[in-house]
Amino acid sequence: DKKEQLLSYVRNSYECDVRGAVTKEQVQALCAPSRNSLLTSRRPDTLHLYDFYSYWRDVAGNFTTLPQYFKQHGYHTMSVGKVFHPGVSSNWSDDQPYSWSQYPYHPSTQKYKESAVCSNSDGTLGKNIVCPVDVHFQPGKTLPDLQSLHAAMKFLKERQGSHQPFLLAVGFHKPHVPLKYPRKYLSNKAGWQTKVSVRANKNRRITETIDDASYQTGLAGKSYVWKYKFSRE
């Protein structure tokens, strides 16, 4: 039946793609090319797109995407957050209207991602790569991924009672940097320790053991300093 055909399409296309990527070491680290590869079920060396500046339908081929396939078979498809890479690589529309039945949702507070909201030890606010924040003090009094979470929940509630099947894709930005996360999450990690290892260059790494207290105060700032330093070695 239709459901089995859809499942077969996904298994054959995407399991094959993953195996090929692993066995042939064709893993694509950049955001847009990796998403293009996954969502069209074609390896990067098939698409020949390795940057953020080309729309695959114009440059590589008018391929059917995973959500497009479901949409063409009667599903209501919805995108929340970062599924396709935004901008020119998805035609400034998240591949709408091909892949999605309604306009994709993007959190409004994403525009504040570079804002200085991280508390430094001297009382100032910085643009650290990683830091816990008090959500109610943030621009918009929320965070992008929290907005995406609520949008996804809202969509699911709205679909209750509908007989039309749906495909909901939710893309959280984190752990993409800059990583701001609710401070309250640290309360569940009291007493933990972990090691952070950062590559300075091809011959040197720095490893430091941290605990929950240092993570709340000093690590975010140190991470930022490390990145700044290493980029010049």
Salt bridges, closest charged atoms under 4 A:
ASP45 OD1 - ARG43 NE 3.75
ASP94 OD2 - HIS106 NE2 2.73
ASP95 OD1 - ARG57 NE 2.73
ASP134 OD1 - ARG183 NE 3.35
ASP145 OD1 - HIS173 ND1 3.81
GLU158 OE2 - LYS154 NZ 2.49
GLU208 OE2 - LYS222 NZ 3.23
GLU233 OE1 - ARG204 NH1 3.16
